[in-house]
Amino acid sequence: MNAIMFKGIATGLTASCLDFVLPSTACQALYFLGINCGGKEETINGRTYEDDTYQAGPSNFYRRDTWAFSSTGRFLDDDRPIKTYIALNSSILSTNDPQLYTQARLSPLSLTYYGFCLGNGNYTVKLHFAEIIFTDDKTYSSLGRRVFDAYIQVNIALYFLTINKFLDINQTVTIFPFN
């Protein structure tokens, strides 16, 4: 498993932050892991997407039994309360499962999710994207854009993705599958 590394300021030692949070005993192997990033637990077609409503701050590492996330960055020059790192949907989506897209985890700099206890095998990773904040109505809410990279097992899956080019704002969800 790859781990994010951090350097201890006082001691100068480098250690994996995951060393401190991984279970000390073997856990039961999972063959599905669903996270409703920024949203409450939802079950869709018999699959449970776990709750991710923990209010993270500007620098945070949060761990659940089978997954964790790290988040860094502070939002500058906006009205956002300092502890608000979850956005609420302000658009109308045409999808069969809108409950997965009512909230989203925010991070101005870096957001990394980790899955634990996944059984050996080949997987299809599906990254779901929906624009729930910016609109296409030529108002102040339509001025933003999203640009980012996505890595799966340290391999780049999406490079410099500009989400506006792939999504029909206010209408659809785009799913990128990776094997």
GIBEL-V27250 format. One record per backbone hydrogen bond with DSSP energy under -1.0 kcal/mol. NH is the residue of the N-H (numbers start at 0). CO is the residue of the C=O. Records with the same first field share a line. If there is no record, write none. Layout:
BEGIN
NH=CO / CO
END
This chain:
BEGIN
5=14
7=12
11=7
14=5
16=3
20=17
21=17
29=116
35=49
36=34
38=35
41=48
43=46
46=43
48=41
49=33
51=38
55=53
59=70
61=68
63=66
67=113
68=61
69=111
70=59
71=109
72=57
83=80
84=82
86=103
88=101
89=131
93=170
94=92
99=96
100=97
103=86
105=84
108=71
109=71
111=69
113=67
115=65
118=29
124=177
126=175
128=173
134=140
141=138
147=160
149=157
151=154
154=151
156=149
157=149
160=147
162=145
164=161
165=162
166=162
168=166
170=167
171=167
173=128
175=126
177=124
END
